[in-house]
Amino acid sequence: MRRFGWAIALAAAAMVPAAAAAPQANVSTVETATTAAPAADTAAAAPAATAAPATPATAPVQGLGMPDGRMGLQDQVTELGQQAADFHNYWLLTLCVVISLFVLALMVWTLLRYNRRANPTPSRNSHNTLLEVVWTLVPVLILVAIAVPSIRLLAKQYSPPPADLTIKVIGHQWYWSYQYPDNGGFEIVSNMLKEAGDPSLAPGARTRTDADGPRLLAADERLVIPAGKVVKFIVTSEDVIHSFAVPAFWTKMDANPGRLNETWVKVDKPGVYFGQCSELCGARHGYMPIAVEVVPPAKFAAWVASKGGTMPGAKPAPAADSTGSSTVTTPANPAAVAPAAPTGQPAEGTAIQQPATNQAATAQN
């Protein structure tokens, strides 16, 4: 039986490298298609390198939206997160400390008061009704005191205000993709940025710098959302169960294949906030970072235009007639009117070149 067990263990060990090698090849293929810069793509992105990008990437701030070695929670930047963190820090932890000290004091008192030397004749009382009522009623009241604010927070989390923007978040092995249905339906694919010298790095692929974010958290494409707006995330998965989690937002929502889960955030403070997949999803689970860039609404509109998208509700610019006055012509089919470009973007009729790869998009941004 022991030999049979060793044979199974050796067979499993022989299969692990092959299983791990296959996903890495898949990731390499994805990154080559989305982040690597072939010769043609590099040539196309070269003009953007000679001019300042319209939407420069926001540099991360140490201690904001990223792990900084502290004990406890990250600083919360959403109203719900601040309320939940206060409830945890000032109510739950305080209650836990008080209960722990009370139990410890009872234990010490019992050891000193009822040891063999101090109490040679032990008591033979079978019960104490008053004491039993107290130690039953007090825990019930404590649980009620915890449950009431907890239920309020949960109700607020699952009762979002009307959304200003909807984004579909899709988990893959092992990267994220984000779709913007309110802005023309464009999609971005987000992979982890590898370190320089990584043997699995594709030729010409972009590598991580300090301006991108911490190691294992920096991504080649960030999820960009406007500051001060209610953003609804529709979370799902293409393959296995993942989890979309950003600690600074107090957000964690499972991405289940074949199911749509919803969560929402409203972040008032611009900046870069990092998270990770928080559900074990395979060999490279630890290499699925989430990088969220919160920008002012005007910069968000510029970023959407750089991706070939449109802002909802945009109206066409009025056309000037021969007398010099501006007139607006209503077409027979209003849906045929193309939305006007956001402020600060190319004028109507100017072609916006869609980057061939995420590498080119990142160079422009």
C-alpha positions as CSV (number, residue, x, y, z in Angstrom):
1,M,0.0,0.0,0.0
2,R,2.9,2.4,0.8
3,R,4.5,1.7,-2.5
4,F,1.2,2.3,-4.3
5,G,0.9,5.7,-2.5
6,W,4.4,6.7,-3.4
7,A,3.7,5.8,-7.1
8,I,0.6,8.1,-7.1
9,A,2.6,10.9,-5.5
10,L,5.4,10.6,-8.0
11,A,2.9,10.6,-10.9
12,A,1.2,13.7,-9.5
13,A,4.6,15.5,-9.1
14,A,5.5,14.7,-12.7
15,M,2.2,16.2,-13.9
16,V,2.5,19.5,-12.0
17,P,5.2,21.1,-14.1
18,A,3.4,20.3,-17.3
19,A,0.2,21.7,-15.9
20,A,1.9,24.9,-14.7
21,A,3.7,25.3,-18.0
22,A,0.6,25.4,-20.1
23,P,-1.1,28.3,-18.3
24,Q,2.2,30.3,-18.5
25,A,2.3,29.7,-22.3
26,N,-1.3,31.0,-22.4
27,V,-0.5,34.1,-20.4
28,S,2.5,34.7,-22.6
29,T,0.3,34.5,-25.7
30,V,-2.2,36.9,-24.2
31,E,0.5,39.4,-23.1
32,T,2.2,39.2,-26.5
33,A,-1.1,40.0,-28.2
34,T,-2.0,42.8,-25.7
35,T,1.1,44.2,-24.2
36,A,4.0,43.3,-26.4
37,A,4.9,45.8,-29.1
38,P,5.8,44.2,-32.5
39,A,7.7,46.2,-35.0
40,A,4.6,47.5,-36.7
41,D,2.9,48.5,-33.5
42,T,6.0,50.3,-32.2
43,A,6.2,52.3,-35.4
44,A,2.5,53.3,-35.1
45,A,3.0,54.4,-31.5
46,A,6.1,56.4,-32.2
47,P,4.3,59.8,-33.0
48,A,2.7,59.7,-29.6
49,A,6.1,59.5,-27.9
50,T,7.1,62.8,-29.5
51,A,4.2,64.7,-28.0
52,A,2.7,64.9,-24.5
53,P,-0.1,62.4,-24.2
54,A,-3.6,63.8,-23.9
55,T,-4.4,61.8,-20.8
56,P,-1.1,61.2,-18.9
57,A,-1.3,58.3,-16.4
58,T,-1.7,59.2,-12.7
59,A,1.3,58.3,-10.6
60,P,0.5,56.2,-7.5
61,V,0.9,57.8,-4.1
62,Q,2.7,55.8,-1.4
63,G,0.3,54.8,1.3
64,L,-2.8,55.5,-0.8
65,G,-4.7,52.6,-2.3
66,M,-1.8,50.1,-1.8
67,P,-0.3,48.0,1.0
68,D,2.1,50.0,3.1
69,G,3.1,47.5,5.8
70,R,0.6,48.8,8.4
71,M,-1.5,46.7,10.8
72,G,-5.1,47.1,10.0
73,L,-7.2,48.3,7.1
74,Q,-6.2,50.6,4.3
75,D,-7.5,54.1,4.4
76,Q,-11.0,54.0,2.9
77,V,-11.9,56.4,0.1
78,T,-15.6,55.6,-0.2
79,E,-18.4,56.7,2.2
80,L,-19.5,53.1,2.8
81,G,-15.9,52.0,3.3
82,Q,-15.3,54.8,5.9
83,Q,-18.5,53.8,7.8
84,A,-17.5,50.1,7.8
85,A,-13.9,50.8,8.8
86,D,-15.2,53.0,11.7
87,F,-17.6,50.2,12.8
88,H,-14.7,47.7,12.7
89,N,-12.1,49.9,14.4
90,Y,-14.1,51.7,17.0
91,W,-16.9,49.2,17.8
92,L,-15.9,45.7,17.0
93,L,-12.3,45.9,18.1
94,T,-13.2,47.7,21.3
95,L,-15.8,45.1,22.1
96,C,-13.4,42.3,21.4
97,V,-10.8,43.8,23.7
98,V,-13.3,44.4,26.5
99,I,-14.6,40.8,26.3
100,S,-11.1,39.3,26.1
101,L,-10.0,41.3,29.2
102,F,-13.1,40.3,31.1
103,V,-12.6,36.6,30.3
104,L,-8.9,36.8,31.2
105,A,-9.8,38.5,34.5
106,L,-12.3,35.7,35.3
107,M,-9.7,33.1,34.6
108,V,-7.0,34.8,36.8
109,W,-9.5,35.3,39.6
110,T,-10.7,31.7,39.4
111,L,-7.1,30.4,39.5
112,L,-6.2,32.6,42.6
113,R,-9.5,32.3,44.5
114,Y,-10.4,28.6,44.0
115,N,-7.1,26.8,43.9
116,R,-6.4,24.0,46.4
117,R,-4.5,26.2,48.8
118,A,-7.0,29.1,49.0
119,N,-10.1,26.9,48.9
120,P,-9.4,23.4,50.3
121,T,-13.1,22.5,50.6
122,P,-14.7,22.9,47.1
123,S,-18.2,24.1,46.7
124,R,-20.9,21.6,45.6
125,N,-23.5,24.0,44.2
126,S,-25.3,22.5,41.2
127,H,-26.6,25.7,39.6
128,N,-27.2,29.4,40.0
129,T,-30.3,30.7,38.2
130,L,-29.4,34.4,38.3
131,L,-25.9,33.7,37.0
132,E,-27.2,31.5,34.2
133,V,-29.7,34.2,33.1
134,V,-27.0,36.8,33.1
135,W,-24.5,34.9,31.0
136,T,-27.2,34.0,28.5
137,L,-28.8,37.4,28.2
138,V,-25.6,39.5,28.0
139,P,-24.2,37.6,24.9
140,V,-27.6,37.9,23.2
141,L,-27.6,41.7,23.8
142,I,-24.0,41.9,22.5
143,L,-24.9,40.0,19.3
144,V,-27.9,42.3,18.7
145,A,-25.7,45.4,19.2
146,I,-23.4,44.0,16.5
147,A,-26.1,42.8,14.2
148,V,-28.1,46.1,13.9
149,P,-25.3,48.3,12.5
150,S,-24.0,45.4,10.4
151,I,-27.4,44.9,8.7
152,R,-27.6,48.7,8.1
153,L,-24.2,48.6,6.3
154,L,-25.2,45.5,4.3
155,A,-28.5,47.2,3.3
156,K,-26.7,50.3,2.1
157,Q,-24.2,48.2,0.2
158,Y,-26.9,46.4,-1.6
159,S,-29.1,49.4,-2.2
160,P,-27.0,51.5,-4.6
161,P,-28.0,54.9,-5.9
162,P,-28.7,55.4,-9.6
163,A,-25.5,54.7,-11.5
164,D,-23.7,57.4,-13.5
165,L,-21.5,54.8,-15.3
166,T,-21.7,51.0,-15.7
167,I,-18.7,48.8,-16.3
168,K,-18.6,45.1,-16.9
169,V,-15.7,43.3,-15.2
170,I,-14.7,39.9,-16.6
171,G,-12.2,37.6,-14.9
172,H,-10.0,35.3,-17.0
173,Q,-7.2,32.9,-16.2
174,W,-5.2,35.0,-15.4
175,Y,-6.1,38.6,-16.3
176,W,-9.0,41.0,-16.2
177,S,-11.0,42.7,-19.0
178,Y,-13.2,45.7,-18.6
179,Q,-16.1,46.7,-20.9
180,Y,-17.7,50.2,-21.0
181,P,-21.2,49.7,-22.5
182,D,-22.2,53.3,-21.7
183,N,-19.2,54.7,-23.7
184,G,-19.6,52.8,-27.0
185,G,-18.9,49.3,-25.7
186,F,-15.1,49.4,-26.0
187,E,-13.0,46.9,-24.0
188,I,-9.6,47.0,-22.4
189,V,-7.6,44.0,-21.3
190,S,-5.5,44.3,-18.2
191,N,-2.4,42.1,-17.5
192,M,0.2,42.3,-14.8
193,L,3.3,44.2,-15.7
194,K,6.4,41.9,-15.3
195,E,9.7,42.9,-14.0
196,A,12.7,43.6,-16.2
197,G,14.8,40.5,-16.6
198,D,11.8,38.1,-16.1
199,P,12.6,35.0,-18.2
200,S,9.0,34.7,-19.3
201,L,8.9,38.3,-20.6
202,A,7.9,38.4,-24.3
203,P,10.3,40.3,-26.6
204,G,9.6,44.0,-26.7
205,A,7.0,43.8,-23.9
206,R,6.6,46.7,-21.5
207,T,8.1,46.2,-18.0
208,R,7.0,47.6,-14.7
209,T,8.4,50.9,-13.4
210,D,7.8,52.6,-10.1
211,A,5.4,55.0,-11.9
212,D,3.2,52.0,-12.7
213,G,2.8,50.8,-9.1
214,P,4.2,48.2,-6.7
215,R,5.5,44.8,-7.8
216,L,2.8,42.3,-8.5
217,L,0.1,45.1,-8.5
218,A,1.0,47.2,-11.5
219,A,-1.0,46.5,-14.6
220,D,-0.5,47.5,-18.3
221,E,-4.0,48.8,-18.6
222,R,-5.8,50.5,-15.7
223,L,-9.5,50.5,-15.0
224,V,-10.3,54.2,-15.3
225,I,-13.4,55.7,-13.6
226,P,-14.5,59.3,-13.0
227,A,-14.2,60.9,-9.5
228,G,-17.4,61.8,-7.7
229,K,-19.6,59.5,-9.9
230,V,-21.6,56.4,-8.9
231,V,-20.0,53.5,-10.8
232,K,-21.8,50.2,-11.0
233,F,-19.6,47.1,-11.7
234,I,-21.2,44.0,-13.3
235,V,-18.9,41.2,-12.4
236,T,-18.6,37.8,-14.1
237,S,-16.1,35.3,-15.2
238,E,-15.2,33.6,-18.4
239,D,-13.8,30.4,-16.9
240,V,-13.5,29.7,-13.2
241,I,-14.4,31.6,-10.1
242,H,-12.4,34.8,-9.5
243,S,-13.0,37.7,-7.1
244,F,-12.8,41.4,-7.9
245,A,-11.4,43.1,-4.7
246,V,-10.1,46.6,-4.1
247,P,-9.5,47.1,-0.3
248,A,-9.5,50.9,-0.4
249,F,-13.0,50.8,-1.8
250,W,-14.3,48.2,0.7
251,T,-15.2,46.2,-2.4
252,K,-15.0,42.5,-2.9
253,M,-17.4,40.7,-5.3
254,D,-17.0,37.2,-6.6
255,A,-16.8,36.7,-10.4
256,N,-18.8,33.5,-11.1
257,P,-19.0,32.0,-14.6
258,G,-22.5,32.1,-16.0
259,R,-23.7,34.6,-13.3
260,L,-23.7,38.4,-13.1
261,N,-23.0,40.0,-9.7
262,E,-23.2,43.7,-9.0
263,T,-21.4,46.1,-6.7
264,W,-20.8,49.8,-6.8
265,V,-18.4,52.6,-5.7
266,K,-18.3,56.3,-5.5
267,V,-14.8,57.6,-5.1
268,D,-14.3,61.4,-4.6
269,K,-10.5,61.4,-4.3
270,P,-8.6,61.0,-7.5
271,G,-5.7,58.6,-7.4
272,V,-4.5,55.0,-8.2
273,Y,-5.9,52.2,-6.1
274,F,-4.8,48.6,-6.3
275,G,-6.4,45.2,-5.6
276,Q,-6.0,41.6,-6.6
277,C,-8.1,38.6,-7.4
278,S,-9.2,37.3,-4.0
279,E,-10.4,33.8,-5.0
280,L,-8.0,31.0,-5.7
281,C,-8.3,30.4,-9.4
282,G,-5.3,28.4,-10.5
283,A,-1.6,28.3,-10.8
284,R,-1.2,32.1,-11.5
285,H,-3.8,33.3,-9.2
286,G,-1.3,35.6,-7.5
287,Y,-0.6,37.4,-10.8
288,M,-4.0,39.0,-11.4
289,P,-3.7,42.6,-10.1
290,I,-6.4,45.2,-10.3
291,A,-5.3,48.8,-10.9
292,V,-8.1,51.4,-10.7
293,E,-7.3,55.0,-11.7
294,V,-9.8,57.6,-10.5
295,V,-9.6,60.8,-12.5
296,P,-11.6,64.0,-12.8
297,P,-14.6,63.8,-15.2
298,A,-12.9,65.9,-17.9
299,K,-9.9,63.7,-17.9
300,F,-12.2,60.6,-18.0
301,A,-13.9,62.0,-21.1
302,A,-10.5,62.5,-22.8
303,W,-9.4,59.0,-21.9
304,V,-12.7,57.6,-23.3
305,A,-12.1,59.4,-26.6
306,S,-8.5,58.1,-26.7
307,K,-10.0,54.6,-26.6
308,G,-12.4,55.4,-29.5
309,G,-15.4,55.6,-27.2
310,T,-18.0,58.3,-26.7
311,M,-19.6,60.0,-23.7
312,P,-23.3,59.4,-23.2
313,G,-25.7,62.2,-24.0
314,A,-23.2,64.1,-26.3
315,K,-24.9,66.3,-28.9
316,P,-23.7,67.1,-32.4
317,A,-22.1,70.5,-32.8
318,P,-24.4,73.1,-34.6
319,A,-23.6,73.7,-38.3
320,A,-23.1,77.3,-39.5
321,D,-25.2,78.4,-42.6
322,S,-24.2,80.9,-45.3
323,T,-25.4,83.8,-43.2
324,G,-22.9,82.9,-40.4
325,S,-25.7,81.9,-37.9
326,S,-25.6,78.5,-36.3
327,T,-28.5,76.1,-37.2
328,V,-29.2,72.6,-36.1
329,T,-30.7,70.2,-38.6
330,T,-32.8,67.4,-37.2
331,P,-32.2,64.2,-39.3
332,A,-34.9,61.8,-40.2
333,N,-33.1,59.2,-38.2
334,P,-31.8,60.7,-34.9
335,A,-29.8,57.5,-34.2
336,A,-27.7,58.3,-37.2
337,V,-26.2,61.4,-35.6
338,A,-22.8,60.7,-34.2
339,P,-22.1,62.0,-30.7
340,A,-20.0,65.1,-30.5
341,A,-16.5,64.7,-29.1
342,P,-16.0,65.6,-25.5
343,T,-14.5,69.0,-24.6
344,G,-10.8,69.1,-25.4
345,Q,-11.1,66.2,-27.9
346,P,-10.8,66.1,-31.7
347,A,-13.6,68.0,-33.5
348,E,-16.5,66.1,-35.2
349,G,-15.4,64.4,-38.3
350,T,-11.8,64.0,-37.1
351,A,-10.9,60.3,-37.2
352,I,-9.7,58.8,-33.9
353,Q,-7.2,56.1,-34.5
354,Q,-7.9,53.0,-32.3
355,P,-4.6,51.6,-31.0
356,A,-3.8,48.2,-32.3
357,T,-2.7,46.9,-29.0
358,N,-2.7,47.8,-25.3
359,Q,0.9,48.7,-25.7
360,A,0.0,51.5,-28.1
361,A,-2.9,52.6,-26.0
362,T,-0.6,52.8,-22.9
363,A,2.0,54.8,-24.9
364,Q,-0.7,57.3,-25.9
365,N,-2.1,57.5,-22.3
